[in-house]
């Protein structure tokens, strides 16, 4: 699985120091589709809480490419005698990591929380649109005629290449990169994953049940794997789901939701704009449109977002405080019924329609773990969601940790107080 070391371009990176880009990577990066990622913030609105969090999807993509090259080199050096079939698709892995975020909407993941009918698809599905660009197709031609299709399969997790786990799965390099980068630029200690130890512990293994080869990990690297899982939990709890980050995200989602529902913007137009381009275009259209929704966007919501006048917490309850009650299914995601309940609450609190938001973020794959493990005695076992007793028991705690990280909040665009008993009977049920 040779990697071409010629025609390299060197990029200095504050996290990984030196990133060497091969000729194909340079051609990809020089396309307009990829350059757009310079203007998509990696963490959406986290910079309103952590001022250093202005890093972008562009930075992260270069870092993921760098880790892919490092992992492939390590695997090749450690297991040079494996059948050629084991390395099928390996030449495309680093480019798949480079391109895995090419389809992101403005402000990254925020819009993917909207009702699915309002979006053309998640960022991985939308990335197919960018792969159709003649400029990007030309950049990938040197790899293979079907390179774009195969890279897209690696990104979507549908590829059958043995090395697919480096791109999508419990050991994917994307997680290792973004946890370290996000922690560094937020200035917090939570994402300090032992990346070097994890990569040095990667190994190609044959599944004892199916006979298929895939990326696994040695038993002696399990502690580093635990650091990855703990880092993810800590980052979600303290950064990604910080109350002010969620407040800003809720306000932004409401602006875009209203813009789409009132035909200020078509869902297809959400594909392509950068962070500031989308806000500017919505602002421009709202300023000349004569409707109540446009007026709220132009005179209340967009100015509030720009000035960091964020929605306030009228109610906040942890999982422990919810006790034996659980949120109704319709209230956990953006749905038309939830919007009706939110607007009813807004009317009761003397607020404008749209100015109450129920927020209960979820990430069920937070502790995703499905990988082969090479034991010290040479046995190969499947490490799944239940872990292995006496070796890695953290996944057994996953449900409780996930509950602890999640917080139910009701945001109001002006300061209000909400009696929990008055609301919980409407949006929760006995567990």
LINZIKA-V216855 format. One record per pair of residues at least 6 apart in sequence whose ideal C-beta (glycine too) atoms are under 8 Angstrom apart, sorted by the first residue. I is the first residue (numbers start at 0). J is the second residue. Records with the same first field share a line. If there is no record, write none. Layout:
# LINZIKA-V216855
I: J  J
This chain:
# LINZIKA-V216855
0: 71  75  86  89  90
2: 21  68  71  72  90  93
3: 21  22  23
4: 19  21
5: 21  22
6: 21  22  25
7: 19  20  21  22
8: 19  20  24  25
9: 17  18  19  20
10: 17  18  19  20  61
11: 17  18
12: 18  58  61  62  65
13: 183
14: 62  179  180  183
15: 62  65  66
18: 61  62  64  65
19: 65  68
20: 28  61  64
22: 141
23: 94  138  139  141  142
24: 64  93  94  97
26: 137  138  141
27: 33  94  97  98  135  138  139
28: 34  61  97
29: 138
30: 132  134  135  138
31: 132  134
32: 101  129  132  134  135
33: 57  60  97  98  101  135
34: 57
35: 271  273
36: 55  56  57  60  100  101  103
37: 55  57
38: 55  273  274  275  276
39: 55  56  57  100  103  104  105  106  107  273  274
40: 46  52  53  54  55  56  106  107  274
41: 52  54  55  56  58  59  107  177  180  181  184
42: 49  52  54  107  181  185  238  239  244
43: 106  107  108  109  244  247  248  251
44: 106  109  244  247  248  251
45: 52  181  185  238  239  241  244
46: 52  53
47: 243  244  247  307  309
48: 241  243  244
49: 184  185  186  187  238
51: 184  185  186
52: 181  184  185
53: 184
54: 180  181  184
56: 100  103  107
58: 180
59: 100  176  177  180
60: 96  97  98  99  100
61: 97
62: 176  180
63: 96  97  99  172  173  176  177
64: 93  94  96  97
66: 96  172  175  176  194  198
67: 92  93  95  96  97  165  166  172
68: 93
69: 198
70: 165  172  198  201
71: 89  92  93  162  165
73: 198  199  201
74: 162  201  202  203  214
75: 86
77: 202
78: 85  202  203
81: 203  212
84: 161  212
85: 161  203  212
86: 161  162
87: 160  161  162
88: 149  153  158  160  161  162  163
89: 160  162
90: 142
91: 142  143  146  149  150  153  160
92: 153  160  162  165  166
94: 139  142  146  150
95: 150  153  154  166
96: 165  166  172  173
98: 126  130  150  154
99: 123  126  154  166  173
100: 122  126
101: 126  129  130
102: 122  123  124  125  126  127  128  129  270
103: 122
104: 110  111  118  122  125  269  270
105: 269  272  273  274  276  277  278
106: 248  251  274  277
108: 122
109: 248  251  252
110: 118  252  255  269
111: 118  121  122
112: 248  252  332  333  360
113: 252  255  256  333
114: 256  332  333  334  335
117: 256  259  260  266
118: 266  269
119: 125  266  267  269  270
123: 154  155
124: 155
125: 270
126: 151  154
127: 151
128: 270
129: 135
130: 136  147  150  151
135: 147
136: 147
139: 146  147  150
140: 146
143: 149
149: 158  160
152: 158  160
153: 160  163  166  167
154: 166  167
155: 167
156: 163  166  167  168
158: 166
161: 203  211  212  213  214
162: 203  214
163: 213  214
164: 170  171  213  214  215  370
165: 171  172  214
166: 172  173
168: 214  367  369  370
169: 367  368  369  370
170: 197  201  214  215  216  224  370
174: 227  231
175: 192  194  197  198  227
176: 194
178: 190  192  227  230  231  234
179: 190  191  192  194
180: 190
181: 190  234  238
182: 188  189  190  191  230  234  238
183: 190
185: 238
187: 234  237  238
189: 230  233  234  237  238
190: 230  233  234
191: 226  230
192: 223  226  227  230
193: 222  223  226
196: 220  222  223
197: 216  220  223  224  227
199: 220
200: 216  217  219  220  223  224
201: 214  215  216  217  220
202: 214  215  216  217  373
203: 212  213  214  215
204: 212  213  214  215  371  373  379
205: 211  212  379
206: 212  213  371  379  381
207: 379  380
208: 381
213: 370  371
214: 370  371
215: 370  371  372  373  379
216: 224  370  371  372  373  382
217: 372  373
218: 372  373  374  375  390
219: 375
221: 372  390  391
224: 391
225: 391  393
228: 366  368  393  394
229: 393
231: 365  366
232: 365  366  400  404
235: 362  365  404
236: 403  404
238: 244
239: 360
240: 360  404  405  406
242: 312  315  406  408
243: 309
245: 358  360  408  410
246: 309  310  311  312  410
247: 304  307  309
249: 310  356  358  410
250: 300  303  304  309  310  356  410  412
251: 304
252: 333  356
253: 300  353  356
254: 278  281  296  300  301  304
255: 264  269  277  281
256: 333  353
257: 263  292  295  296  300  353
258: 264  281  284  285  292  296
259: 265  266  269
260: 292
261: 288  290  292  293
263: 281  284  285  288  292  293  296
264: 280  281  284
268: 280
269: 277
272: 280
278: 301  304
281: 296  301
282: 296  297  301
284: 293
285: 293  294  296  297  301
286: 293  297
291: 352
292: 353
295: 351  352  353
299: 351  412
300: 353  412
302: 308
303: 309  412
310: 354  356  410  411  412
311: 410  411  412  413  414  415
312: 408  409  410
313: 348  355  409  410  411  414  415  416  417
314: 407  408  409  417  419  422
315: 406  407  408  409
316: 406  407  408  419  423
317: 403  406  407
318: 402  403  405  406
319: 403
321: 407  423  427
323: 429  430
324: 423  427  428  429  430
325: 427  428  429  430
326: 359  407  426  427
327: 426  427  428
329: 336  337
330: 337  340  357  359  426  427
331: 359  361
332: 361
337: 357
338: 353
340: 357  425  426
341: 353  355  356  357
342: 352  353  355
344: 355  409  417  422
345: 351  352  353  354  355  411
346: 352
348: 355  411  415  417
350: 411  412  413  415
351: 412
354: 411  412  413
355: 409  410  411  412
356: 409  410
357: 407  408  409  426
358: 407  408  409  410
359: 405  406  407  408
360: 405
361: 405
362: 401
363: 401
365: 397  400  401  404
366: 384  393  394  397  400  401
367: 384
368: 382  383  384  386  394
369: 381  382  383  384
370: 381  382
371: 379  380  381  382
372: 379  380  381  382  387
373: 379
374: 380
380: 387
382: 391
383: 394
384: 394  397
385: 394  395
386: 392  393  394  395
409: 417  422
411: 417
